[in-house]
Amino acid sequence: MCNGNCLISVYILFRKSDSYMSKGSQCRCLNCLERFPIKPNAKEATCPHCKIKYRISWPWPGQPKIRGLAK
Ligand SMILES: [Zn+2]
């Protein structure tokens, strides 16, 4: 059940996406947990720390999300 906190989370995500827009988008690697930059609207990205390649989706502009491992 949504108790209202999810609305706040969405608001924070939008605020973050605003700042990422100017600095470039980042995702947290699921393997080594380091943040790494992702090119705008990239479909795939490789973690520079552990070299794992991920599929990327964009639920919001400037807010990349790791979908899973790229084949
Ligand atoms: Zn990594």
N, CA, C, O and the ligand as a Tripos MOL2 file, in Angstrom:
@<TRIPOS>MOLECULE
protein
  285   283    72     0     0
PROTEIN
NO_CHARGES

@<TRIPOS>ATOM
      1 N           0.8410   -1.2150    0.0000 N.3       1 MET1
      2 CA          0.0000    0.0000    0.0000 C.3       1 MET1
      3 C           0.8680    1.2550    0.0000 C.2       1 MET1
      4 O           1.9070    1.3110    0.6580 O.2       1 MET1
      5 N           0.4270    2.2440   -0.7400 N.am      2 CYS2
      6 CA          1.1370    3.5230   -0.7410 C.3       2 CYS2
      7 C           0.6210    4.3680    0.4220 C.2       2 CYS2
      8 O          -0.5660    4.6880    0.4860 O.2       2 CYS2
      9 N           1.5040    4.7190    1.3250 N.am      3 ASN3
     10 CA          1.0920    5.5080    2.4910 C.3       3 ASN3
     11 C           1.4770    6.9760    2.3460 C.2       3 ASN3
     12 O           1.4020    7.7400    3.3080 O.2       3 ASN3
     13 N           1.8900    7.3670    1.1400 N.am      4 GLY4
     14 CA          2.2760    8.7530    0.9220 C.3       4 GLY4
     15 C           3.7750    8.9260    0.7760 C.2       4 GLY4
     16 O           4.2350    9.8890    0.1620 O.2       4 GLY4
     17 N           4.5460    7.9950    1.3390 N.am      5 ASN5
     18 CA          5.9930    8.1210    1.2250 C.3       5 ASN5
     19 C           6.4640    7.9740   -0.2060 C.2       5 ASN5
     20 O           7.4770    8.5590   -0.5910 O.2       5 ASN5
     21 N           5.7300    7.1860   -1.0100 N.am      6 CYS6
     22 CA          6.1570    6.9720   -2.3890 C.3       6 CYS6
     23 C           6.0880    8.2860   -3.1690 C.2       6 CYS6
     24 O           6.8930    8.5100   -4.0730 O.2       6 CYS6
     25 N           5.1360    9.1520   -2.8280 N.am      7 LEU7
     26 CA          5.0600   10.4500   -3.5050 C.3       7 LEU7
     27 C           6.2980   11.2830   -3.1980 C.2       7 LEU7
     28 O           6.8280   11.9660   -4.0740 O.2       7 LEU7
     29 N           6.7520   11.2220   -1.9590 N.am      8 ILE8
     30 CA          7.9560   11.9570   -1.5870 C.3       8 ILE8
     31 C           9.1680   11.3940   -2.3350 C.2       8 ILE8
     32 O          10.0250   12.1470   -2.7970 O.2       8 ILE8
     33 N           9.2300   10.0540   -2.4500 N.am      9 SER9
     34 CA         10.3420    9.4330   -3.1670 C.3       9 SER9
     35 C          10.3870    9.9050   -4.6110 C.2       9 SER9
     36 O          11.4490   10.2320   -5.1400 O.2       9 SER9
     37 N           9.2140    9.9360   -5.2430 N.am     10 VAL10
     38 CA          9.1580   10.3740   -6.6360 C.3      10 VAL10
     39 C           9.6320   11.8180   -6.7390 C.2      10 VAL10
     40 O          10.3550   12.1810   -7.6660 O.2      10 VAL10
     41 N           9.2180   12.6310   -5.7810 N.am     11 TYR11
     42 CA          9.6270   14.0340   -5.7850 C.3      11 TYR11
     43 C          11.1470   14.1340   -5.6830 C.2      11 TYR11
     44 O          11.7660   14.9210   -6.4000 O.2      11 TYR11
     45 N          11.7560   13.3350   -4.7880 N.am     12 ILE12
     46 CA         13.2110   13.3660   -4.6230 C.3      12 ILE12
     47 C          13.8940   12.8880   -5.9000 C.2      12 ILE12
     48 O          14.9180   13.4390   -6.3060 O.2      12 ILE12
     49 N          13.3230   11.8590   -6.5360 N.am     13 LEU13
     50 CA         13.9080   11.3610   -7.7810 C.3      13 LEU13
     51 C          13.9080   12.4560   -8.8390 C.2      13 LEU13
     52 O          14.8770   12.6220   -9.5800 O.2      13 LEU13
     53 N          12.7970   13.2070   -8.8990 N.am     14 PHE14
     54 CA         12.7480   14.2820   -9.8930 C.3      14 PHE14
     55 C          13.7840   15.3470   -9.5750 C.2      14 PHE14
     56 O          14.4390   15.8730  -10.4750 O.2      14 PHE14
     57 N          13.9320   15.6660   -8.2860 N.am     15 ARG15
     58 CA         14.9310   16.6610   -7.8980 C.3      15 ARG15
     59 C          16.3230   16.1820   -8.2900 C.2      15 ARG15
     60 O          17.1350   16.9540   -8.8000 O.2      15 ARG15
     61 N          16.5960   14.8810   -8.0430 N.am     16 LYS16
     62 CA         17.8980   14.3230   -8.4000 C.3      16 LYS16
     63 C          18.1010   14.3870   -9.9070 C.2      16 LYS16
     64 O          19.1840   14.7260  -10.3830 O.2      16 LYS16
     65 N          17.0480   14.0590  -10.6550 N.am     17 SER17
     66 CA         17.2020   14.0330  -12.1070 C.3      17 SER17
     67 C          17.5240   15.4360  -12.6110 C.2      17 SER17
     68 O          18.2370   15.5880  -13.6030 O.2      17 SER17
     69 N          17.0010   16.4700  -11.9300 N.am     18 ASP18
     70 CA         17.3430   17.8370  -12.3140 C.3      18 ASP18
     71 C          18.8470   18.0700  -12.2100 C.2      18 ASP18
     72 O          19.4600   18.6280  -13.1200 O.2      18 ASP18
     73 N          19.4370   17.6400  -11.0930 N.am     19 SER19
     74 CA         20.8550   17.9040  -10.9120 C.3      19 SER19
     75 C          21.6960   16.9950  -11.7990 C.2      19 SER19
     76 O          22.7620   17.3950  -12.2680 O.2      19 SER19
     77 N          21.2160   15.7620  -12.0340 N.am     20 TYR20
     78 CA         21.9650   14.8670  -12.9200 C.3      20 TYR20
     79 C          21.9570   15.3800  -14.3560 C.2      20 TYR20
     80 O          22.9060   15.1620  -15.1090 O.2      20 TYR20
     81 N          20.8800   16.0620  -14.7240 N.am     21 MET21
     82 CA         20.7950   16.5790  -16.0860 C.3      21 MET21
     83 C          21.9900   17.4680  -16.4040 C.2      21 MET21
     84 O          22.5370   17.4170  -17.5060 O.2      21 MET21
     85 N          22.3930   18.2890  -15.4250 N.am     22 SER22
     86 CA         23.4740   19.2230  -15.6870 C.3      22 SER22
     87 C          24.8410   18.5410  -15.5850 C.2      22 SER22
     88 O          25.7700   18.8860  -16.3150 O.2      22 SER22
     89 N          24.9530   17.5680  -14.6690 N.am     23 LYS23
     90 CA         26.2580   16.9460  -14.4380 C.3      23 LYS23
     91 C          26.4460   15.6670  -15.2450 C.2      23 LYS23
     92 O          27.5550   15.1360  -15.3130 O.2      23 LYS23
     93 N          25.3770   15.1700  -15.8540 N.am     24 GLY24
     94 CA         25.4380   13.8680  -16.4990 C.3      24 GLY24
     95 C          24.8370   12.8310  -15.5660 C.2      24 GLY24
     96 O          24.9390   12.9490  -14.3450 O.2      24 GLY24
     97 N          24.2070   11.8090  -16.1480 N.am     25 SER25
     98 CA         23.4770   10.8320  -15.3540 C.3      25 SER25
     99 C          24.4150    9.7690  -14.8180 C.2      25 SER25
    100 O          25.4330    9.4480  -15.4320 O.2      25 SER25
    101 N          24.0560    9.2270  -13.6630 N.am     26 GLN26
    102 CA         24.8550    8.1780  -13.0510 C.3      26 GLN26
    103 C          23.9560    7.0500  -12.5940 C.2      26 GLN26
    104 O          22.7840    7.2520  -12.2760 O.2      26 GLN26
    105 N          24.5320    5.8500  -12.5670 N.am     27 CYS27
    106 CA         23.8580    4.6900  -12.0100 C.3      27 CYS27
    107 C          24.7980    4.0120  -11.0270 C.2      27 CYS27
    108 O          26.0190    4.1340  -11.1270 O.2      27 CYS27
    109 N          24.2120    3.2970  -10.0750 N.am     28 ARG28
    110 CA         25.0340    2.5290   -9.1590 C.3      28 ARG28
    111 C          25.1750    1.1070   -9.7030 C.2      28 ARG28
    112 O          24.1850    0.4310   -9.9790 O.2      28 ARG28
    113 N          26.3980    0.6800   -9.8460 N.am     29 CYS29
    114 CA         26.6840   -0.6720  -10.3350 C.3      29 CYS29
    115 C          26.1450   -1.6970   -9.3460 C.2      29 CYS29
    116 O          26.3750   -1.5820   -8.1420 O.2      29 CYS29
    117 N          25.4260   -2.7050   -9.8530 N.am     30 LEU30
    118 CA         24.8420   -3.7160   -8.9700 C.3      30 LEU30
    119 C          25.8900   -4.6860   -8.4470 C.2      30 LEU30
    120 O          25.6530   -5.4090   -7.4790 O.2      30 LEU30
    121 N          27.0410   -4.6970   -9.0880 N.am     31 ASN31
    122 CA         28.0940   -5.6420   -8.6990 C.3      31 ASN31
    123 C          29.0430   -5.0320   -7.6710 C.2      31 ASN31
    124 O          29.2480   -5.6050   -6.6010 O.2      31 ASN31
    125 N          29.6270   -3.8640   -7.9900 N.am     32 CYS32
    126 CA         30.6290   -3.2900   -7.0920 C.3      32 CYS32
    127 C          30.0790   -2.0880   -6.3230 C.2      32 CYS32
    128 O          30.7690   -1.5290   -5.4700 O.2      32 CYS32
    129 N          28.8200   -1.6840   -6.6270 N.am     33 LEU33
    130 CA         28.1230   -0.6120   -5.9130 C.3      33 LEU33
    131 C          28.7660    0.7600   -6.0820 C.2      33 LEU33
    132 O          28.4460    1.6940   -5.3480 O.2      33 LEU33
    133 N          29.6740    0.8810   -7.0500 N.am     34 GLU34
    134 CA         30.2410    2.1950   -7.3660 C.3      34 GLU34
    135 C          29.3050    2.9120   -8.3320 C.2      34 GLU34
    136 O          28.6720    2.2840   -9.1800 O.2      34 GLU34
    137 N          29.2240    4.2280   -8.1950 N.am     35 ARG35
    138 CA         28.4590    5.0070   -9.1680 C.3      35 ARG35
    139 C          29.3260    5.2560  -10.3960 C.2      35 ARG35
    140 O          30.5310    5.4830  -10.2910 O.2      35 ARG35
    141 N          28.6860    5.2070  -11.5620 N.am     36 PHE36
    142 CA         29.4130    5.5140  -12.7830 C.3      36 PHE36
    143 C          28.5050    6.2730  -13.7360 C.2      36 PHE36
    144 O          27.2890    6.0820  -13.7310 O.2      36 PHE36
    145 N          29.1030    7.1400  -14.5560 N.am     37 PRO37
    146 CA         28.3000    7.9900  -15.4450 C.3      37 PRO37
    147 C          27.7210    7.1980  -16.6120 C.2      37 PRO37
    148 O          28.3340    6.2510  -17.1050 O.2      37 PRO37
    149 N          26.5460    7.5980  -17.0350 N.am     38 ILE38
    150 CA         25.8740    6.9680  -18.1710 C.3      38 ILE38
    151 C          25.5240    8.0540  -19.1710 C.2      38 ILE38
    152 O          24.9700    9.0960  -18.8210 O.2      38 ILE38
    153 N          25.8640    7.7830  -20.4310 N.am     39 LYS39
    154 CA         25.5740    8.7640  -21.4740 C.3      39 LYS39
    155 C          24.0670    8.9400  -21.6250 C.2      39 LYS39
    156 O          23.3150    7.9750  -21.4810 O.2      39 LYS39
    157 N          23.6150   10.1690  -21.9140 N.am     40 PRO40
    158 CA         22.1750   10.4180  -22.0560 C.3      40 PRO40
    159 C          21.5340    9.4640  -23.0610 C.2      40 PRO40
    160 O          21.9930    9.3350  -24.1960 O.2      40 PRO40
    161 N          20.4600    8.7980  -22.6210 N.am     41 ASN41
    162 CA         19.6620    7.9020  -23.4520 C.3      41 ASN41
    163 C          20.4110    6.6750  -23.9510 C.2      41 ASN41
    164 O          19.9930    6.0420  -24.9200 O.2      41 ASN41
    165 N          21.5250    6.3320  -23.2900 N.am     42 ALA42
    166 CA         22.2570    5.1230  -23.6570 C.3      42 ALA42
    167 C          21.4060    3.8950  -23.3460 C.2      42 ALA42
    168 O          20.7100    3.8590  -22.3320 O.2      42 ALA42
    169 N          21.4620    2.8840  -24.2240 N.am     43 LYS43
    170 CA         20.7250    1.6360  -24.0130 C.3      43 LYS43
    171 C          21.5620    0.6430  -23.1970 C.2      43 LYS43
    172 O          21.0310   -0.2530  -22.5410 O.2      43 LYS43
    173 N          22.8800    0.8300  -23.2590 N.am     44 GLU44
    174 CA         23.7830   -0.0530  -22.5370 C.3      44 GLU44
    175 C          24.8970    0.7770  -21.9260 C.2      44 GLU44
    176 O          25.2460    1.8360  -22.4480 O.2      44 GLU44
    177 N          25.4540    0.3010  -20.8250 N.am     45 ALA45
    178 CA         26.5720    0.9930  -20.2020 C.3      45 ALA45
    179 C          27.4600   -0.0360  -19.5230 C.2      45 ALA45
    180 O          26.9840   -1.0610  -19.0360 O.2      45 ALA45
    181 N          28.7490    0.2460  -19.4980 N.am     46 THR46
    182 CA         29.7050   -0.6610  -18.8730 C.3      46 THR46
    183 C          30.2830    0.0040  -17.6390 C.2      46 THR46
    184 O          30.7470    1.1430  -17.6970 O.2      46 THR46
    185 N          30.2560   -0.7070  -16.5240 N.am     47 CYS47
    186 CA         30.8490   -0.1850  -15.2960 C.3      47 CYS47
    187 C          32.3620   -0.0810  -15.4830 C.2      47 CYS47
    188 O          33.0040   -1.0720  -15.8320 O.2      47 CYS47
    189 N          32.9400    1.0950  -15.2600 N.am     48 PRO48
    190 CA         34.3840    1.2470  -15.4570 C.3      48 PRO48
    191 C          35.1980    0.5650  -14.3580 C.2      48 PRO48
    192 O          36.4090    0.3870  -14.4960 O.2      48 PRO48
    193 N          34.5340    0.1870  -13.2760 N.am     49 HIS49
    194 CA         35.2580   -0.4000  -12.1350 C.3      49 HIS49
    195 C          35.3970   -1.9090  -12.2800 C.2      49 HIS49
    196 O          36.4660   -2.4660  -12.0310 O.2      49 HIS49
    197 N          34.3080   -2.5740  -12.6850 N.am     50 CYS50
    198 CA         34.3630   -4.0440  -12.7720 C.3      50 CYS50
    199 C          34.0730   -4.5420  -14.1910 C.2      50 CYS50
    200 O          34.0450   -5.7490  -14.4320 O.2      50 CYS50
    201 N          33.8600   -3.6170  -15.1260 N.am     51 LYS51
    202 CA         33.7370   -3.9410  -16.5600 C.3      51 LYS51
    203 C          32.5020   -4.7720  -16.9000 C.2      51 LYS51
    204 O          32.4550   -5.4180  -17.9470 O.2      51 LYS51
    205 N          31.5050   -4.7550  -16.0210 N.am     52 ILE52
    206 CA         30.2630   -5.4720  -16.3190 C.3      52 ILE52
    207 C          29.3590   -4.5660  -17.1520 C.2      52 ILE52
    208 O          29.2090   -3.3780  -16.8690 O.2      52 ILE52
    209 N          28.7580   -5.1600  -18.1900 N.am     53 LYS53
    210 CA         27.9150   -4.3870  -19.1030 C.3      53 LYS53
    211 C          26.4530   -4.5640  -18.7140 C.2      53 LYS53
    212 O          25.9800   -5.6810  -18.5050 O.2      53 LYS53
    213 N          25.7440   -3.4310  -18.6200 N.am     54 TYR54
    214 CA         24.3350   -3.4590  -18.2180 C.3      54 TYR54
    215 C          23.4450   -2.8920  -19.3140 C.2      54 TYR54
    216 O          23.8550   -2.0520  -20.1150 O.2      54 TYR54
    217 N          22.2030   -3.3870  -19.3170 N.am     55 ARG55
    218 CA         21.1560   -2.7480  -20.1170 C.3      55 ARG55
    219 C          20.5600   -1.6190  -19.2840 C.2      55 ARG55
    220 O          20.3260   -1.7810  -18.0860 O.2      55 ARG55
    221 N          20.3170   -0.4800  -19.9210 N.am     56 ILE56
    222 CA         19.8490    0.7160  -19.2210 C.3      56 ILE56
    223 C          18.4770    1.1090  -19.7610 C.2      56 ILE56
    224 O          18.2310    1.0600  -20.9670 O.2      56 ILE56
    225 N          17.5920    1.4980  -18.8490 N.am     57 SER57
    226 CA         16.3330    2.1100  -19.2800 C.3      57 SER57
    227 C          16.2260    3.4740  -18.6040 C.2      57 SER57
    228 O          16.9540    3.7800  -17.6600 O.2      57 SER57
    229 N          15.3000    4.2830  -19.1130 N.am     58 TRP58
    230 CA         15.1580    5.6700  -18.6520 C.3      58 TRP58
    231 C          13.7140    5.9150  -18.2320 C.2      58 TRP58
    232 O          12.9130    6.4040  -19.0290 O.2      58 TRP58
    233 N          13.3710    5.5770  -16.9790 N.am     59 PRO59
    234 CA         12.0050    5.8400  -16.5060 C.3      59 PRO59
    235 C          11.6760    7.3240  -16.5380 C.2      59 PRO59
    236 O          10.5280    7.6960  -16.7820 O.2      59 PRO59
    237 N          12.6550    8.1690  -16.2970 N.am     60 TRP60
    238 CA         12.5060    9.6120  -16.4350 C.3      60 TRP60
    239 C          13.7170   10.1330  -17.1880 C.2      60 TRP60
    240 O          14.7830    9.5190  -17.1510 O.2      60 TRP60
    241 N          13.5630   11.2650  -17.8740 N.am     61 PRO61
    242 CA         14.7390   11.8710  -18.5240 C.3      61 PRO61
    243 C          15.8030   12.1980  -17.4840 C.2      61 PRO61
    244 O          15.5090   12.7950  -16.4490 O.2      61 PRO61
    245 N          17.0240   11.8090  -17.7640 N.am     62 GLY62
    246 CA         18.1250   12.1020  -16.8570 C.3      62 GLY62
    247 C          18.2020   11.1650  -15.6650 C.2      62 GLY62
    248 O          19.0300   11.3610  -14.7750 O.2      62 GLY62
    249 N          17.3310   10.1300  -15.6360 N.am     63 GLN63
    250 CA         17.3510    9.1970  -14.5020 C.3      63 GLN63
    251 C          17.4830    7.7710  -15.0340 C.2      63 GLN63
    252 O          16.4790    7.0820  -15.2170 O.2      63 GLN63
    253 N          18.7050    7.3300  -15.2800 N.am     64 PRO64
    254 CA         18.8880    5.9780  -15.8280 C.3      64 PRO64
    255 C          18.6350    4.9040  -14.7800 C.2      64 PRO64
    256 O          18.8010    5.1340  -13.5820 O.2      64 PRO64
    257 N          18.2280    3.7230  -15.2500 N.am     65 LYS65
    258 CA         17.9680    2.6040  -14.3470 C.3      65 LYS65
    259 C          18.5670    1.3560  -14.9800 C.2      65 LYS65
    260 O          18.3740    1.0950  -16.1680 O.2      65 LYS65
    261 N          19.2890    0.5930  -14.1810 N.am     66 ILE66
    262 CA         19.8710   -0.6510  -14.6870 C.3      66 ILE66
    263 C          18.7840   -1.7080  -14.7640 C.2      66 ILE66
    264 O          18.1350   -2.0130  -13.7630 O.2      66 ILE66
    265 N          18.5830   -2.2740  -15.9660 N.am     67 ARG67
    266 CA         17.5420   -3.2730  -16.1870 C.3      67 ARG67
    267 C          18.0770   -4.6730  -15.9460 C.2      67 ARG67
    268 O          17.3340   -5.5740  -15.5570 O.2      67 ARG67
    269 N          19.3620   -4.8480  -16.1780 N.am     68 GLY68
    270 CA         19.9400   -6.1810  -16.0340 C.3      68 GLY68
    271 C          21.2260   -6.2500  -16.8260 C.2      68 GLY68
    272 O          21.6850   -5.2480  -17.3740 O.2      68 GLY68
    273 N          21.8000   -7.4290  -16.8850 N.am     69 LEU69
    274 CA         23.0530   -7.6000  -17.6060 C.3      69 LEU69
    275 C          22.8030   -7.5740  -19.0940 C.2      69 LEU69
    276 O          21.8240   -8.1450  -19.5750 O.2      69 LEU69
    277 N          23.6900   -6.9070  -19.8350 N.am     70 ALA70
    278 CA         23.6210   -6.9290  -21.2930 C.3      70 ALA70
    279 C          24.2460   -8.2260  -21.7850 C.2      70 ALA70
    280 O          25.2520   -8.6880  -21.2480 O.2      70 ALA70
    281 N          23.6420   -8.8030  -22.8050 N.am     71 LYS71
    282 CA         24.1910  -10.0490  -23.3450 C.3      71 LYS71
    283 C          25.2950   -9.7370  -24.3380 C.2      71 LYS71
    284 O          25.8890  -10.6520  -24.9080 O.2      71 LYS71
    285 ZN         30.9610   -2.2500  -11.1310 Zn       72 ZN72
@<TRIPOS>BOND
     1     1     2 1
     2     2     3 1
     3     3     4 2
     4     3     5 am
     5     5     6 1
     6     6     7 1
     7     7     8 2
     8     7     9 am
     9     9    10 1
    10    10    11 1
    11    11    12 2
    12    11    13 am
    13    13    14 1
    14    14    15 1
    15    15    16 2
    16    15    17 am
    17    17    18 1
    18    18    19 1
    19    19    20 2
    20    19    21 am
    21    21    22 1
    22    22    23 1
    23    23    24 2
    24    23    25 am
    25    25    26 1
    26    26    27 1
    27    27    28 2
    28    27    29 am
    29    29    30 1
    30    30    31 1
    31    31    32 2
    32    31    33 am
    33    33    34 1
    34    34    35 1
    35    35    36 2
    36    35    37 am
    37    37    38 1
    38    38    39 1
    39    39    40 2
    40    39    41 am
    41    41    42 1
    42    42    43 1
    43    43    44 2
    44    43    45 am
    45    45    46 1
    46    46    47 1
    47    47    48 2
    48    47    49 am
    49    49    50 1
    50    50    51 1
    51    51    52 2
    52    51    53 am
    53    53    54 1
    54    54    55 1
    55    55    56 2
    56    55    57 am
    57    57    58 1
    58    58    59 1
    59    59    60 2
    60    59    61 am
    61    61    62 1
    62    62    63 1
    63    63    64 2
    64    63    65 am
    65    65    66 1
    66    66    67 1
    67    67    68 2
    68    67    69 am
    69    69    70 1
    70    70    71 1
    71    71    72 2
    72    71    73 am
    73    73    74 1
    74    74    75 1
    75    75    76 2
    76    75    77 am
    77    77    78 1
    78    78    79 1
    79    79    80 2
    80    79    81 am
    81    81    82 1
    82    82    83 1
    83    83    84 2
    84    83    85 am
    85    85    86 1
    86    86    87 1
    87    87    88 2
    88    87    89 am
    89    89    90 1
    90    90    91 1
    91    91    92 2
    92    91    93 am
    93    93    94 1
    94    94    95 1
    95    95    96 2
    96    95    97 am
    97    97    98 1
    98    98    99 1
    99    99   100 2
   100    99   101 am
   101   101   102 1
   102   102   103 1
   103   103   104 2
   104   103   105 am
   105   105   106 1
   106   106   107 1
   107   107   108 2
   108   107   109 am
   109   109   110 1
   110   110   111 1
   111   111   112 2
   112   111   113 am
   113   113   114 1
   114   114   115 1
   115   115   116 2
   116   115   117 am
   117   117   118 1
   118   118   119 1
   119   119   120 2
   120   119   121 am
   121   121   122 1
   122   122   123 1
   123   123   124 2
   124   123   125 am
   125   125   126 1
   126   126   127 1
   127   127   128 2
   128   127   129 am
   129   129   130 1
   130   130   131 1
   131   131   132 2
   132   131   133 am
   133   133   134 1
   134   134   135 1
   135   135   136 2
   136   135   137 am
   137   137   138 1
   138   138   139 1
   139   139   140 2
   140   139   141 am
   141   141   142 1
   142   142   143 1
   143   143   144 2
   144   143   145 am
   145   145   146 1
   146   146   147 1
   147   147   148 2
   148   147   149 am
   149   149   150 1
   150   150   151 1
   151   151   152 2
   152   151   153 am
   153   153   154 1
   154   154   155 1
   155   155   156 2
   156   155   157 am
   157   157   158 1
   158   158   159 1
   159   159   160 2
   160   159   161 am
   161   161   162 1
   162   162   163 1
   163   163   164 2
   164   163   165 am
   165   165   166 1
   166   166   167 1
   167   167   168 2
   168   167   169 am
   169   169   170 1
   170   170   171 1
   171   171   172 2
   172   171   173 am
   173   173   174 1
   174   174   175 1
   175   175   176 2
   176   175   177 am
   177   177   178 1
   178   178   179 1
   179   179   180 2
   180   179   181 am
   181   181   182 1
   182   182   183 1
   183   183   184 2
   184   183   185 am
   185   185   186 1
   186   186   187 1
   187   187   188 2
   188   187   189 am
   189   189   190 1
   190   190   191 1
   191   191   192 2
   192   191   193 am
   193   193   194 1
   194   194   195 1
   195   195   196 2
   196   195   197 am
   197   197   198 1
   198   198   199 1
   199   199   200 2
   200   199   201 am
   201   201   202 1
   202   202   203 1
   203   203   204 2
   204   203   205 am
   205   205   206 1
   206   206   207 1
   207   207   208 2
   208   207   209 am
   209   209   210 1
   210   210   211 1
   211   211   212 2
   212   211   213 am
   213   213   214 1
   214   214   215 1
   215   215   216 2
   216   215   217 am
   217   217   218 1
   218   218   219 1
   219   219   220 2
   220   219   221 am
   221   221   222 1
   222   222   223 1
   223   223   224 2
   224   223   225 am
   225   225   226 1
   226   226   227 1
   227   227   228 2
   228   227   229 am
   229   229   230 1
   230   230   231 1
   231   231   232 2
   232   231   233 am
   233   233   234 1
   234   234   235 1
   235   235   236 2
   236   235   237 am
   237   237   238 1
   238   238   239 1
   239   239   240 2
   240   239   241 am
   241   241   242 1
   242   242   243 1
   243   243   244 2
   244   243   245 am
   245   245   246 1
   246   246   247 1
   247   247   248 2
   248   247   249 am
   249   249   250 1
   250   250   251 1
   251   251   252 2
   252   251   253 am
   253   253   254 1
   254   254   255 1
   255   255   256 2
   256   255   257 am
   257   257   258 1
   258   258   259 1
   259   259   260 2
   260   259   261 am
   261   261   262 1
   262   262   263 1
   263   263   264 2
   264   263   265 am
   265   265   266 1
   266   266   267 1
   267   267   268 2
   268   267   269 am
   269   269   270 1
   270   270   271 1
   271   271   272 2
   272   271   273 am
   273   273   274 1
   274   274   275 1
   275   275   276 2
   276   275   277 am
   277   277   278 1
   278   278   279 1
   279   279   280 2
   280   279   281 am
   281   281   282 1
   282   282   283 1
   283   283   284 2
@<TRIPOS>SUBSTRUCTURE
     1 MET1         2 RESIDUE 1 A MET
     2 CYS2         6 RESIDUE 1 A CYS
     3 ASN3        10 RESIDUE 1 A ASN
     4 GLY4        14 RESIDUE 1 A GLY
     5 ASN5        18 RESIDUE 1 A ASN
     6 CYS6        22 RESIDUE 1 A CYS
     7 LEU7        26 RESIDUE 1 A LEU
     8 ILE8        30 RESIDUE 1 A ILE
     9 SER9        34 RESIDUE 1 A SER
    10 VAL10       38 RESIDUE 1 A VAL
    11 TYR11       42 RESIDUE 1 A TYR
    12 ILE12       46 RESIDUE 1 A ILE
    13 LEU13       50 RESIDUE 1 A LEU
    14 PHE14       54 RESIDUE 1 A PHE
    15 ARG15       58 RESIDUE 1 A ARG
    16 LYS16       62 RESIDUE 1 A LYS
    17 SER17       66 RESIDUE 1 A SER
    18 ASP18       70 RESIDUE 1 A ASP
    19 SER19       74 RESIDUE 1 A SER
    20 TYR20       78 RESIDUE 1 A TYR
    21 MET21       82 RESIDUE 1 A MET
    22 SER22       86 RESIDUE 1 A SER
    23 LYS23       90 RESIDUE 1 A LYS
    24 GLY24       94 RESIDUE 1 A GLY
    25 SER25       98 RESIDUE 1 A SER
    26 GLN26      102 RESIDUE 1 A GLN
    27 CYS27      106 RESIDUE 1 A CYS
    28 ARG28      110 RESIDUE 1 A ARG
    29 CYS29      114 RESIDUE 1 A CYS
    30 LEU30      118 RESIDUE 1 A LEU
    31 ASN31      122 RESIDUE 1 A ASN
    32 CYS32      126 RESIDUE 1 A CYS
    33 LEU33      130 RESIDUE 1 A LEU
    34 GLU34      134 RESIDUE 1 A GLU
    35 ARG35      138 RESIDUE 1 A ARG
    36 PHE36      142 RESIDUE 1 A PHE
    37 PRO37      146 RESIDUE 1 A PRO
    38 ILE38      150 RESIDUE 1 A ILE
    39 LYS39      154 RESIDUE 1 A LYS
    40 PRO40      158 RESIDUE 1 A PRO
    41 ASN41      162 RESIDUE 1 A ASN
    42 ALA42      166 RESIDUE 1 A ALA
    43 LYS43      170 RESIDUE 1 A LYS
    44 GLU44      174 RESIDUE 1 A GLU
    45 ALA45      178 RESIDUE 1 A ALA
    46 THR46      182 RESIDUE 1 A THR
    47 CYS47      186 RESIDUE 1 A CYS
    48 PRO48      190 RESIDUE 1 A PRO
    49 HIS49      194 RESIDUE 1 A HIS
    50 CYS50      198 RESIDUE 1 A CYS
    51 LYS51      202 RESIDUE 1 A LYS
    52 ILE52      206 RESIDUE 1 A ILE
    53 LYS53      210 RESIDUE 1 A LYS
    54 TYR54      214 RESIDUE 1 A TYR
    55 ARG55      218 RESIDUE 1 A ARG
    56 ILE56      222 RESIDUE 1 A ILE
    57 SER57      226 RESIDUE 1 A SER
    58 TRP58      230 RESIDUE 1 A TRP
    59 PRO59      234 RESIDUE 1 A PRO
    60 TRP60      238 RESIDUE 1 A TRP
    61 PRO61      242 RESIDUE 1 A PRO
    62 GLY62      246 RESIDUE 1 A GLY
    63 GLN63      250 RESIDUE 1 A GLN
    64 PRO64      254 RESIDUE 1 A PRO
    65 LYS65      258 RESIDUE 1 A LYS
    66 ILE66      262 RESIDUE 1 A ILE
    67 ARG67      266 RESIDUE 1 A ARG
    68 GLY68      270 RESIDUE 1 A GLY
    69 LEU69      274 RESIDUE 1 A LEU
    70 ALA70      278 RESIDUE 1 A ALA
    71 LYS71      282 RESIDUE 1 A LYS
    72 ZN72       285 GROUP 0 **** ****
